[in-house]
Every structure is written in structure tokens, then in C-alpha cells.
Amino acid sequence: MNTSRRILLTGLAGLAVTPGAAVAAAPTAEPGKATVAEERFARTIAAAHAPDSTCAWQAEHYAEAHWPEYVAAARAVIGARV
């Protein structure tokens, strides 16, 4: 799946949830204990929040480095969908 499609799907799924707001709404747990779905969604959210999301490589690099910060946001969105 290409980066622009992931960004679009993330926006449709609830990109409005930021990591700061999700921390208050979702229970906290270690990012190392994230499920595969949570990790993938956290990486997608992180790529969408990359400072320069016009470059796919930079968005992927940012997502790789910062996805643990977005696990709570991913859990909040996944939990809201259930």
C-alpha cells in the first residue's frame, strides 16, 4: 500500500485523535506489548504526522522512529471502532 493511500485511510479512520488526547482516553501500556494491528496503525498515524509527508521515504523513516508514541492513539481509534 502506498503512503498517500495510508494517509488517506488514516484520516478516514480518525486521524483527529492525536497522541496527547489519546493518552488521556486510552489505557496506557507498553508499546512493546502492542498487537500487530496496533503497531501497524500506529506506524500509519505516525507517517501521516511526519513533518514532511510529501516525501514517502521521510514519512516512513519518521514512522519507524516514532511509532511507539502513537500506540495510544491507535488503541483509541481501534477501540472506538469496536
PyRosetta script that sets phi, psi and omega in degrees:
from pyrosetta import init, pose_from_sequence

init()
pose = pose_from_sequence("MNTSRRILLTGLAGLAVTPGAAVAAAPTAEPGKATVAEERFARTIAAAHAPDSTCAWQAEHYAEAHWPEYVAAARAVIGARV")
pose.set_psi(1, 132.3)
pose.set_omega(1, -177.8)
pose.set_phi(2, -79.5)
pose.set_psi(2, 163.6)
pose.set_omega(2, -173.2)
pose.set_phi(3, -63.2)
pose.set_psi(3, -41.9)
pose.set_omega(3, -177.8)
pose.set_phi(4, -64.4)
pose.set_psi(4, -36.3)
pose.set_omega(4, 177.9)
pose.set_phi(5, -67.9)
pose.set_psi(5, -39.7)
pose.set_omega(5, 177.6)
pose.set_phi(6, -63.4)
pose.set_psi(6, -40.9)
pose.set_omega(6, 179.0)
pose.set_phi(7, -63.6)
pose.set_psi(7, -42.6)
pose.set_omega(7, 178.2)
pose.set_phi(8, -62.9)
pose.set_psi(8, -46.3)
pose.set_omega(8, 179.5)
pose.set_phi(9, -64.3)
pose.set_psi(9, -36.1)
pose.set_omega(9, 177.6)
pose.set_phi(10, -65.1)
pose.set_psi(10, -42.4)
pose.set_omega(10, 178.1)
pose.set_phi(11, -61.9)
pose.set_psi(11, -39.8)
pose.set_omega(11, 179.3)
pose.set_phi(12, -70.0)
pose.set_psi(12, -30.2)
pose.set_omega(12, -177.1)
pose.set_phi(13, -83.9)
pose.set_psi(13, -8.7)
pose.set_omega(13, 177.7)
pose.set_phi(14, 125.2)
pose.set_psi(14, 49.0)
pose.set_omega(14, 179.5)
pose.set_phi(15, -65.3)
pose.set_psi(15, -16.4)
pose.set_omega(15, -179.4)
pose.set_phi(16, -63.2)
pose.set_psi(16, -19.7)
pose.set_omega(16, 178.1)
pose.set_phi(17, -76.6)
pose.set_psi(17, 114.7)
pose.set_omega(17, 178.7)
pose.set_phi(18, -95.6)
pose.set_psi(18, 159.5)
pose.set_omega(18, -178.8)
pose.set_phi(19, -56.5)
pose.set_psi(19, -38.0)
pose.set_omega(19, -179.3)
pose.set_phi(20, -64.8)
pose.set_psi(20, -42.2)
pose.set_omega(20, 179.8)
pose.set_phi(21, -73.0)
pose.set_psi(21, -34.3)
pose.set_omega(21, -178.3)
pose.set_phi(22, -71.1)
pose.set_psi(22, -30.1)
pose.set_omega(22, 179.0)
pose.set_phi(23, -61.2)
pose.set_psi(23, -39.4)
pose.set_omega(23, 179.2)
pose.set_phi(24, -72.5)
pose.set_psi(24, -31.3)
pose.set_omega(24, -175.0)
pose.set_phi(25, -88.1)
pose.set_psi(25, -32.7)
pose.set_omega(25, -174.2)
pose.set_phi(26, -104.9)
pose.set_psi(26, 149.3)
pose.set_omega(26, 175.5)
pose.set_phi(27, -66.7)
pose.set_psi(27, 142.7)
pose.set_omega(27, -178.3)
pose.set_phi(28, -87.4)
pose.set_psi(28, 142.9)
pose.set_omega(28, 176.6)
pose.set_phi(29, -153.4)
pose.set_psi(29, 163.9)
pose.set_omega(29, -178.6)
pose.set_phi(30, -67.4)
pose.set_psi(30, 137.2)
pose.set_omega(30, 176.8)
pose.set_phi(31, -60.3)
pose.set_psi(31, -26.0)
pose.set_omega(31, 178.6)
pose.set_phi(32, -66.4)
pose.set_psi(32, -17.8)
pose.set_omega(32, 179.3)
pose.set_phi(33, -100.8)
pose.set_psi(33, 19.1)
pose.set_omega(33, 179.6)
pose.set_phi(34, -75.4)
pose.set_psi(34, 143.9)
pose.set_omega(34, 174.9)
pose.set_phi(35, -73.2)
pose.set_psi(35, 169.6)
pose.set_omega(35, 179.4)
pose.set_phi(36, -62.2)
pose.set_psi(36, -42.2)
pose.set_omega(36, 179.8)
pose.set_phi(37, -63.5)
pose.set_psi(37, -42.3)
pose.set_omega(37, 179.2)
pose.set_phi(38, -64.6)
pose.set_psi(38, -41.8)
pose.set_omega(38, -179.7)
pose.set_phi(39, -65.2)
pose.set_psi(39, -44.8)
pose.set_omega(39, -179.9)
pose.set_phi(40, -63.9)
pose.set_psi(40, -42.3)
pose.set_omega(40, 179.9)
pose.set_phi(41, -68.1)
pose.set_psi(41, -37.8)
pose.set_omega(41, 177.1)
pose.set_phi(42, -63.0)
pose.set_psi(42, -39.5)
pose.set_omega(42, 177.2)
pose.set_phi(43, -64.8)
pose.set_psi(43, -37.8)
pose.set_omega(43, 179.1)
pose.set_phi(44, -65.9)
pose.set_psi(44, -43.7)
pose.set_omega(44, 178.2)
pose.set_phi(45, -64.3)
pose.set_psi(45, -42.3)
pose.set_omega(45, 179.2)
pose.set_phi(46, -62.0)
pose.set_psi(46, -41.3)
pose.set_omega(46, 178.9)
pose.set_phi(47, -63.5)
pose.set_psi(47, -36.6)
pose.set_omega(47, 179.0)
pose.set_phi(48, -69.4)
pose.set_psi(48, -27.2)
pose.set_omega(48, -179.9)
pose.set_phi(49, -93.4)
pose.set_psi(49, 6.7)
pose.set_omega(49, 179.9)
pose.set_phi(50, -60.1)
pose.set_psi(50, 142.4)
pose.set_omega(50, -179.3)
pose.set_phi(51, -56.8)
pose.set_psi(51, -38.6)
pose.set_omega(51, 178.7)
pose.set_phi(52, -124.1)
pose.set_psi(52, 81.6)
pose.set_omega(52, -175.8)
pose.set_phi(53, -79.7)
pose.set_psi(53, 0.3)
pose.set_omega(53, 177.2)
pose.set_phi(54, -75.7)
pose.set_psi(54, -20.4)
pose.set_omega(54, 178.3)
pose.set_phi(55, -102.9)
pose.set_psi(55, 115.7)
pose.set_omega(55, -176.1)
pose.set_phi(56, -60.9)
pose.set_psi(56, -39.4)
pose.set_omega(56, -178.5)
pose.set_phi(57, -63.9)
pose.set_psi(57, -43.7)
pose.set_omega(57, -179.2)
pose.set_phi(58, -67.3)
pose.set_psi(58, -36.7)
pose.set_omega(58, 177.3)
pose.set_phi(59, -64.9)
pose.set_psi(59, -41.9)
pose.set_omega(59, 178.0)
pose.set_phi(60, -66.0)
pose.set_psi(60, -40.5)
pose.set_omega(60, 179.3)
pose.set_phi(61, -64.8)
pose.set_psi(61, -43.1)
pose.set_omega(61, 177.7)
pose.set_phi(62, -62.7)
pose.set_psi(62, -44.1)
pose.set_omega(62, 179.5)
pose.set_phi(63, -62.0)
pose.set_psi(63, -41.0)
pose.set_omega(63, 179.4)
pose.set_phi(64, -62.7)
pose.set_psi(64, -38.2)
pose.set_omega(64, -176.9)
pose.set_phi(65, -81.7)
pose.set_psi(65, -30.1)
pose.set_omega(65, -169.6)
pose.set_phi(66, -116.8)
pose.set_psi(66, 5.9)
pose.set_omega(66, -175.9)
pose.set_phi(67, -60.7)
pose.set_psi(67, -31.9)
pose.set_omega(67, 179.1)
pose.set_phi(68, -61.1)
pose.set_psi(68, -27.1)
pose.set_omega(68, 178.7)
pose.set_phi(69, -70.4)
pose.set_psi(69, -18.2)
pose.set_omega(69, -175.2)
pose.set_phi(70, -106.3)
pose.set_psi(70, 6.0)
pose.set_omega(70, -179.5)
pose.set_phi(71, -63.1)
pose.set_psi(71, -41.4)
pose.set_omega(71, 179.6)
pose.set_phi(72, -62.7)
pose.set_psi(72, -39.4)
pose.set_omega(72, 177.8)
pose.set_phi(73, -65.5)
pose.set_psi(73, -41.8)
pose.set_omega(73, 178.6)
pose.set_phi(74, -62.9)
pose.set_psi(74, -42.4)
pose.set_omega(74, 178.7)
pose.set_phi(75, -63.9)
pose.set_psi(75, -37.7)
pose.set_omega(75, 179.8)
pose.set_phi(76, -65.4)
pose.set_psi(76, -42.3)
pose.set_omega(76, -180.0)
pose.set_phi(77, -69.9)
pose.set_psi(77, -45.1)
pose.set_omega(77, 178.4)
pose.set_phi(78, -62.4)
pose.set_psi(78, -40.7)
pose.set_omega(78, 178.4)
pose.set_phi(79, -65.7)
pose.set_psi(79, -34.5)
pose.set_omega(79, 179.8)
pose.set_phi(80, -70.8)
pose.set_psi(80, -26.6)
pose.set_omega(80, -179.1)
pose.set_phi(81, -80.3)
pose.set_psi(81, -18.2)
pose.set_omega(81, -176.7)
pose.set_phi(82, -81.0)
pose.dump_pdb("model.pdb")
